Structures are given as structure tokens and as C-alpha cells.
Amino acid sequence: MARKMSDSRLVSKARRDRGLDNARAENSRELGDQERLAEYRMSLYNSVLPNLPKIKGYHVIWLTTKNPADSIAARMRLGYEPIEPHEVPGYESMSIKTGEYVGMIGVNEMVAFKLPLHLFQMYMKEAHHDMPLAEEQKLTDAHEAVREQMLTTARRGKKGVKVEYEEGMEDIVEDRPAPKFRKLHGER
């Protein structure tokens, strides 16, 4: 059987007060729903990276040094160039002091780069216009192949399946010009 301690030092007022203070501190760390909502909102809009100022004739971008599938060396082969601190006044203090990217503007693993606007337009057109159109063409070709197969089956006297275009399918491969991506991004 455990013996109850009666040493007066163990039950001093200071010790009791410290226990109450600790309990209050733990309870005050709990966030209310509105505080949680405010924290959540901040997590959506809080950005560690500053917006890079526009540089005439270039699209500016932060690139990561941590993605081996999209490396800085690969981007440089595509025409991306590091932004030098003298090109963007006020960013001199953000130049990297050590490592592989010394002298470049950086924040944590991100490094500031620029891409000539003519290359930016070409790359954006390829990724966001030409490639989607090619995928749309594949869908249309597949639809037509199934339709032709069903017509052939019906001509042979077998019961075929009617293949119809759904709403919007006619517009899917409509010949439309590529947008001017540089204007969409506010760059001239």
C-alpha cells in the first residue's frame, strides 16, 4: 500500500500555483474555431516568395532547385536565365551567398529566373494550346473510328449501335487561334 506523503515541502503554495499556471497555459493554447479559420485563411494566402518585378522583354519566375525532374540546368538549356541582383533594385539583399547558386537571387530552395518573352509565348502555346488540341483530335478520331465501325456493322445487316455527338463535341477541335499568353500575364 502506498504511503501518503505528508512532507510540507511537496505541497507548498508555490508548487500548487505553478501547477495551476501550467494548466492555464495548456488551456490557452487551444484555438477557437474563428482563430482556426483565420489561421487557415493565412495559410492559403501567405507567401514566403515575394512577387518579382517585371523585366521588360522577359517573363519572370521562381524555379526550385529541389526537383530533379525539372532541374535548373534543364531550364537553362531551354533559355531561362538567372536574374541578377542589379536587374531588380531592392533585391540585392536576397542574393545567395554560398553554394551552387552564389550571386543569384534566392529564397530558400527557390531561385529567380527570367525567360525571353518570345520563348515564353512558344512554350505556353505548345503546353496550353497545341498539345490540348492534339488530345482533342485524338478524341475526335476515336469517336469517328467507332462511328464508322458501327455503320459498317449496320450495313452488314447486323444490329449496330448509333453513335452520336454529345453537346459540345462539334466544337472540340474547332480551329481557333492561340491566345497571346504574354498579354494574359501582363507582359509586353
C-alpha positions as CSV (number, residue, x, y, z in Angstrom):
1,M,0.0,0.0,0.0
2,A,1.3,3.4,-1.0
3,R,2.0,5.7,1.9
4,K,0.6,9.2,1.6
5,M,3.4,11.8,1.7
6,S,3.0,14.5,4.3
7,D,6.1,16.4,3.7
8,S,5.1,20.1,3.7
9,R,7.7,20.9,1.1
10,L,5.8,18.9,-1.5
11,V,2.6,20.8,-1.1
12,S,3.9,24.3,-0.9
13,K,1.8,27.2,-2.3
14,A,4.4,27.9,-5.0
15,R,4.2,24.4,-6.3
16,R,0.4,24.5,-6.3
17,D,0.4,27.9,-8.1
18,R,2.9,26.6,-10.7
19,G,0.6,23.6,-11.4
20,L,-2.4,26.0,-11.9
21,D,-0.3,28.2,-14.2
22,N,0.8,25.2,-16.3
23,A,-2.8,24.1,-16.7
24,R,-4.0,27.6,-17.7
25,A,-1.2,27.8,-20.3
26,E,-2.2,24.5,-21.8
27,N,-5.8,25.5,-22.0
28,S,-4.9,28.9,-23.5
29,R,-3.0,27.2,-26.4
30,E,-6.3,25.8,-27.7
31,L,-7.6,27.8,-30.7
32,G,-11.2,28.6,-31.1
33,D,-13.0,27.9,-34.4
34,Q,-12.7,31.5,-35.5
35,E,-9.0,31.5,-34.7
36,R,-8.6,28.3,-36.7
37,L,-10.4,29.8,-39.6
38,A,-8.1,32.8,-39.5
39,E,-5.0,30.6,-39.4
40,Y,-6.4,28.6,-42.4
41,R,-7.1,31.8,-44.4
42,M,-3.5,32.9,-43.7
43,S,-2.1,29.5,-44.9
44,L,-3.9,30.0,-48.2
45,Y,-2.7,33.5,-48.9
46,N,0.6,33.8,-47.1
47,S,3.5,33.5,-49.4
48,V,7.2,33.4,-48.5
49,L,8.2,34.3,-52.0
50,P,8.0,38.0,-53.0
51,N,6.5,38.9,-56.3
52,L,9.3,39.5,-58.7
53,P,9.1,42.8,-60.6
54,K,8.5,42.7,-64.3
55,I,11.6,42.9,-66.5
56,K,10.9,44.3,-70.0
57,G,11.2,41.6,-72.6
58,Y,11.1,38.8,-70.1
59,H,8.7,36.6,-68.2
60,V,10.0,36.3,-64.6
61,I,9.6,33.1,-62.5
62,W,10.8,31.4,-59.3
63,L,12.4,28.0,-60.0
64,T,13.1,25.3,-57.5
65,T,16.5,23.7,-57.0
66,K,14.9,20.6,-55.4
67,N,13.1,19.0,-58.3
68,P,15.4,16.6,-60.2
69,A,12.7,16.1,-62.9
70,D,12.7,19.9,-63.6
71,S,16.2,20.9,-62.9
72,I,17.8,24.4,-63.1
73,A,20.2,23.1,-65.7
74,A,17.4,21.8,-67.9
75,R,15.6,25.1,-67.6
76,M,18.8,27.0,-68.6
77,R,19.1,24.7,-71.7
78,L,15.6,25.9,-72.6
79,G,16.7,29.6,-72.4
80,Y,15.9,30.5,-68.8
81,E,18.5,33.0,-67.4
82,P,19.2,33.8,-63.7
83,I,18.0,37.2,-62.7
84,E,21.0,39.2,-61.4
85,P,20.5,41.4,-58.3
86,H,21.4,44.6,-60.2
87,E,18.4,44.0,-62.6
88,V,15.8,44.3,-59.8
89,P,16.7,47.1,-57.4
90,G,15.8,46.2,-53.8
91,Y,16.6,42.5,-54.2
92,E,20.3,42.8,-53.6
93,S,19.9,41.5,-50.0
94,M,18.3,38.4,-51.4
95,S,21.4,37.3,-53.3
96,I,22.6,33.8,-52.4
97,K,26.0,34.0,-50.5
98,T,27.1,30.3,-50.7
99,G,26.6,27.1,-52.7
100,E,26.0,26.4,-56.3
101,Y,23.8,29.5,-56.9
102,V,26.1,32.2,-55.4
103,G,25.2,35.7,-56.6
104,M,21.7,34.7,-57.8
105,I,18.5,36.0,-56.2
106,G,17.0,33.3,-54.0
107,V,14.7,32.4,-51.1
108,N,15.3,29.0,-49.5
109,E,15.4,26.5,-52.4
110,M,13.8,28.9,-54.9
111,V,15.9,30.9,-57.4
112,A,14.7,33.9,-59.5
113,F,14.9,33.4,-63.3
114,K,13.7,35.1,-66.5
115,L,12.7,33.8,-69.9
116,P,12.7,35.9,-73.1
117,L,9.0,36.6,-74.0
118,H,9.2,35.0,-77.4
119,L,10.3,31.7,-75.8
120,F,7.6,32.1,-73.1
121,Q,4.9,32.5,-75.8
122,M,6.2,29.5,-77.7
123,Y,6.3,27.3,-74.6
124,M,2.9,28.4,-73.4
125,K,1.4,27.9,-76.8
126,E,2.8,24.4,-77.0
127,A,1.7,23.3,-73.5
128,H,-1.6,25.1,-73.3
129,H,-2.8,25.3,-76.9
130,D,-1.2,22.9,-79.3
131,M,-0.9,19.8,-77.0
132,P,-4.6,20.1,-75.8
133,L,-5.7,20.5,-79.5
134,A,-3.8,17.3,-80.4
135,E,-5.5,15.5,-77.5
136,E,-8.9,16.8,-78.7
137,Q,-8.1,15.5,-82.2
138,K,-7.3,12.0,-80.7
139,L,-10.8,12.0,-79.1
140,T,-12.4,13.0,-82.3
141,D,-10.5,10.4,-84.3
142,A,-11.5,7.7,-81.8
143,H,-15.1,8.8,-81.9
144,E,-15.1,8.7,-85.7
145,A,-13.5,5.3,-85.8
146,V,-16.2,3.8,-83.5
147,R,-18.9,5.5,-85.6
148,E,-17.5,4.1,-88.8
149,Q,-17.3,0.6,-87.3
150,M,-20.9,0.8,-86.2
151,L,-22.0,1.9,-89.6
152,T,-20.1,-1.0,-91.2
153,T,-21.7,-3.4,-88.8
154,A,-25.2,-2.0,-89.6
155,R,-24.5,-2.3,-93.4
156,R,-23.8,-6.0,-93.0
157,G,-27.2,-6.5,-91.6
158,K,-26.2,-6.8,-88.0
159,K,-27.6,-4.6,-85.3
160,G,-25.4,-1.6,-84.9
161,V,-25.1,1.0,-82.3
162,K,-25.9,4.5,-83.1
163,V,-23.0,6.8,-82.1
164,E,-24.0,10.4,-81.6
165,Y,-22.1,13.5,-80.7
166,E,-22.8,14.9,-77.3
167,E,-23.3,18.6,-76.8
168,G,-20.1,20.5,-77.4
169,M,-18.3,17.7,-79.2
170,E,-18.6,19.5,-82.5
171,D,-16.7,22.4,-81.1
172,I,-13.9,20.3,-79.6
173,V,-11.5,20.6,-82.5
174,E,-12.6,23.9,-83.8
175,D,-9.8,25.8,-85.4
176,R,-9.1,28.6,-83.0
177,P,-6.0,30.9,-82.7
178,A,-3.6,30.5,-79.8
179,P,-4.0,33.2,-77.1
180,K,-1.3,35.7,-76.6
181,F,0.0,34.3,-73.3
182,R,2.4,37.2,-72.7
183,K,-0.6,39.6,-72.8
184,L,-2.6,37.4,-70.5
185,H,0.3,37.5,-68.0
186,G,0.5,41.3,-68.4
187,E,3.9,41.2,-70.1
188,R,4.9,43.1,-73.2
